[in-house]
Amino acid sequence: MNPITPARRVGQIEEYYLQRKMKQVAALNARGCDIVSLGVGGPDLMPPAAAIDTLCEAARRPDVHSYSVTTGIPALRRAYADFYSRFYGVTLDPDTQILPLIGSKEAIMHISMTFLNPGDAVLVPDPGYPTYTSVSRLVGARVVKYPLTEDGGWLPDFDAMESLPLDGVRLMWLNYPNMPTCTQPSDDVFERAVDFARRHNIVIVNDNPYSFILNDRPRSILQTPGAADVAIEMNSLSKSHSMAGWRMGMLASNPQFISWILKVKSNVDSGQFIPAMLAAVRALGEDHTWFDSLNAEYARRRVVAEKIMDALGVRWNPAQRGLYLWGHIPDGYPTSEAFADAVLEKARVFVTPGFIFGVNGEGYVRISLCAPVPRLEEALRRILDAHL
């Protein structure tokens, strides 16, 4: 009998680094090591109380437990449209320009399957979210990295990108506010991105889950005139409403793009749980009071996180916004992974090495604000005691 082997695409990717590392952290915790995890951006705060109440009440109804529809209930699409109108000043047709998602991460696959044929090229930021690269490889696309650098303010250099091999490029991933660098979009980055996409006939996708975390100026690429002709924006309630495990996301674009993506999505899933969608409607109805309360807690955490970065000897930019802090590791460590491993071994604190985000992430480290102040303070104490 010949050995069974997986499809070739499986050899193009590896298990997600943070997934692998969290297994190691879990094993260390099982041995009593009590690791303080500052690696994963998984919000630990509670979602809006009204959303939880709605979920519980709706789940007791007898008419909500069958299959839903892939396009989501109309109330949810209207709630997303209203949210974009109130917070971004963007008008969207809930029936033709919005597609609810089982978390925005699935949209990376749906969009890639919709627009990329095997051999097509896709522009991916470096450093950037690793899933942009892995999904591109899964669908057989060629990954063309465009560099983000500290000297360049972690923003795309569109003039330099004109010299990249753009033949066959059909898709470009953009992510502002940025992960992992916590960079805000410049005043002209979306305008330049839309112009670049138009001139080169490229679909541009802005991944936008961090707009509301320690940021008083939420922005959307769809605020740019004409953006919807060439752009897609993904968004989610994972960070903004502390609902990561609920898998509530969406994308917005022009009706043609939406209809094409829906063809893919409708063959992959059977919609979301209706009570969860009704709860998301309530969450989306929260006003600035909700975000003020959320950010007050993140601001308290950031005070301690900044001290952690200083104690680690990491050089970082105070202008950063979002759910993380990002900075350059101190001299004396050959790689960011070696630095992160030293912190884990000597201080029992897990931080994320920048190499997992790309070549330009090497030499940097990221810490998350998704830990309560007492745990952050414990991490700080351990790092100071470890004399790293």
N, C-alpha and C positions, 0 to 999 in steps of 0.2 A: 504494500500500500504506500503510495506516495504521500509525503507529509503535507498536511493542510497548511496553507499559508494565507495571510491576510491580503487584501487588495494593496497594490503598490502605494496608494495614497497614504496608507498607515505608516509606511516608512518615511514619509515626508515630514512627519510631525513627532513630537514627544509629548508625554503627559505634561500638563500645565505645571510649571515650576512650583507655584504656590501650593498647588494641590499636593505635590510630592513632599514639599517642605512641611506642610501642616501634618502629614502623617508622622514625620520625624518628631515634630513638636508634641503630638499626641502620645507617641511612645515615650518621650522624655517625661511628660506629665504623669503617665502611668507608673513611672519609676519614682515619682515623688519630687521631680525637679521644679515644678511650679514655674513654668516658663511664662514670662510676660510677653504676649504676642502683640507686636506693633507692625505686623507685616501685611495683613489683609485689610482691604478697605470695606469691611462688612459692618454697616452701622449696627450698634448695639442699643440704640435708643428706641423708645416706643413710638409706633405710628400714632397718628391722631386718634384720640379716644372715640370720636364719632365714627371713624372708619371701622374700628374694632366692634363697636356696638352694632353697626349696620351689618357686618359680616355675621355676627352671632344671630341677630334677628332674622336675617334673610335665609340663613342655613336651616332654620326650622320650617321654612315653607315647603310644601310638597311639590311645587312646580318648578324647582330650580336645579334639580339634580340630574337632568338628562344632558345630552349634548347641547352645546351652545353653537354660535355661528362664528366662523373664522374672522369676520369683520367686527366682532364685538357688539354688544348691545348699543342701540342708538344713544341711550343716555350717556354712555361712556365716551363715545365719539364727540358728543356735544360738550361734555365736561372738558375734554382735552382742548377743543376749539375755544371754549370760554377761557380756559387757563392761558392759552397762548395770546388771546386778546388782552386779558387783564395784565399779564406780567411782561409780555414781549411787545405788545402793540401790533401783533401779526394777526391778520384775518384769514381764517381757514374754513373751507366748506367741510363740515363734519361728515358729509355723505360721500365725498369724492377725494378729499385731500388728507385724510387721516386713516391710519391703519393701526389698531391696537395690537400689541405684541405680548408674547409670554416672556417678558423681560426684553430689553433692547439687545441683549447679547445674541438672541436668535436672529435678529435682523441682519447681523453681519453675515450669517450664512445665507439667509433669504436673498439679500441684496446681491451677494456675490454670485449665487446661482442664477439670479435674474439677468445680470448684465455681463458676466464673464464666461466666455467659451474657453476650453482648454487651449493654452498657448497665448491668450490675451495677457496683457500686462496690467498691473495695478500699482499705483503709487502709495507707499506706506511710510509713515513718519518713523524716524529713528533718532531718539528713542520714541517708543509708542506702545500702545496696548498690544501684547503679544498675539491676541486672537486675530487681529487684522492679518498678520502674516500666516498663521496656521490655517485659517479658513481659506485664504487665497491659495495656499498649496493644496488643500483638500480638493478644491474645484479645478486644479490643474493650471492655475494662472501663474504667470511669471511675476515675481515680486521685485519691484524697483524701489529701493529705499531712497527717500529724500531726507537729507540731514537736518536735524535741529541741533543747534549748538548753544552753549552758554554765551559765547561772544555774540551770537546772532539773536540773543534774547529768547531763545527757544521758539522762534517763529520761522515759518517757511521763508526761504529766500527765493521768491518767484522769478527774479532775474536769473539766478543761477540754475533754477529748474528748467529754464528754456534750453539748456545744454544737455539735459538728461536724455536718454534714449526714449523718446515719447512715442515712437511708432508702435502701434498696437496697444497703447495705454487707453483703457476704457473707463477706469474707475480710480478715484483718489480718496483716501481716508484723511479726514481732518478731525481734530479733537481739541476744542477750546470751549471753556477753560480746560487746560491740558492736564492729562495724566500721562507720565508721572511727574512732570516738572512744575505743576501748579501755576502755570503761566496763564495770565489773562490774555484774551485776544487784543491785539492792537486795534486802533480805531479804523485801520484800513485793511486788516487781514481778510475779512470776509469779502470786501469789495474786490480785492486783488484775486482772491480765490475764484470768485464767480467769473471775473474777466478771463482768467487763465482757463477755466473749464469751458467757457464759451468758445474761445479761440482754438482750443485743441479738441473740441468735441468729446469732452470727458464728463462723466457723471461724478459730482463731488458730494461726499457724505460727511456731514458734521455730526460727531458723536457728542451729545451735549447733556450729560447727566449731572454735571457739577455746578450748574449756574447759580444755585442758591446757597451754597455752603461758604460762609464767611465772605460773601460777595454782595455788595450793595448795588451792583449794576448788571443784572442778568441780561445776556444778549443771545440772539439767535441769528444764524446765517440767513434765515428767511426774512429778516428785517431789511436785507439788501434788495434794492429794486431789481426785479427780474430773476432773483435767485431760484425761485421755484421751477423755472424752466430747465435748470441743469442740476439743481441741488436737492438732496434729501437730508432731513434732519431726524436723528434719533434722539429720543428723550426717555426718561424713566422716573418712576417714583422711588426707586431703590435708595438713592441718597437723599433726595429732596424731602421725602416723607418717611424715611426710615422703614421702608417696606421692601427691602432687598429680597427676602424670602417669598414674598407674595408674587414675584415675577410679573410686574405690571409695567409695561413699557409701551412705546408708540413710535411711529414714524410719520412724518408729514412731507408732502411733496406735491407735484402736479398730478392730476387725475390719471394721466397715461402711465406714469411710473407706478402709481399705487395699484392700478389694475394689473400691471405685469407682475409686480411682487406678490399680489394676492393669488395669482395663478400658482406660484410656487408654494406659498404658505398654506393654501387650502388643500394641497396634497400632502402636507406634512402633519398638520394638527387639526383638532376638532374644536378649537375655541377654548376659552377660559371659563373657569367656574363662575357661574352667574353671581352668587353672593360676593365673591371677591371683586367682581367688576362693579357691583353696586357699592361696595365699600370704597373702591377707588374713586367713584364719583364723589362720595362724601369727602375723601381726602383732597381731591382736586379743588373742592370748594373752599378750602381753608384760605384765610387772607394773610396779610403781612404779619399778623400777630403770631401765627404758627411759626413762620420763619424767624421772627425775632427771638422767640423762645428757643428754637433749635440752635440758632447761632450763638445765643448767650452761653449755652453749654459748650459748644465747640470752641468758643473764645476762651473759656476757662481752661479747657484742655490744651489749647494751643500754647498758653503761657508756660505750662510745664513742658510741652513738647519742644518748645524753643530752648529751654534749659537742657533738655536731653541732647539736642543737636550740638549745643555748645560743649556739653560734657564729653561728648564723643569726639570732639575736635573737628566736627564737620562744618564746612563753610557753606552758608545758605543765604538766600535772598529774602529779606523781610517783606518784600512786595508780593510774595506768593500768596495765593488764595486757593481755598478748596479743602479737601478732606485729608491732605497729607502735607508733609514737609519734605523737601528734596534738597540734597546738598552734596558737595564734593568731599570725599573721604580724606582723612589726613594722610600725610606722607608716612611711608614705612610699611604699607600693605601692598602686595603685588597686584591684587585684584579686589574688586568690590565684594566678590564672594568670600574671599579670604577674610576681609574685614567683617562681613556679616557673621561668618562662622566664628570669628574670635569673640564678637559680642555675645553670641549665643552660648559659647562655651564658658567664657569667663564671667559674664554678668547674668546669664540665663534670661536674656532678652532677645526676642526675634525681630530683626529688621530686614527689609527687602533690599538685596543687592541690585544695583542699577543695570548690571549686564543683561538681566532677563528682558529688558525693554529694547535692547539693540546695542550695536557697537558703540554708539555715542552715549549710551547709558553707563558704559564701563567707567569706573572711577567715581561713581556716585552711589548714594544710598537714599532710600525712601522710608519714612516712618508714617504710620497711620494715626489719626486722631480717634480711631474707633476703640477706645479703651477709657474707662472712667478715670477721673482725676486720681483717686487713690492708687490705681494700678500704674498710672503714668508716674506718680511720685515714687512708687516702689521701684519702677524701672530706673528712674533717675538715681535713687539711692544706690542701687546695685552697680550702675555704671560708674558712679563716683568712687565706690569702694573697690571696684575692679582695677582702677588706674589704667585704663586702656591706652 
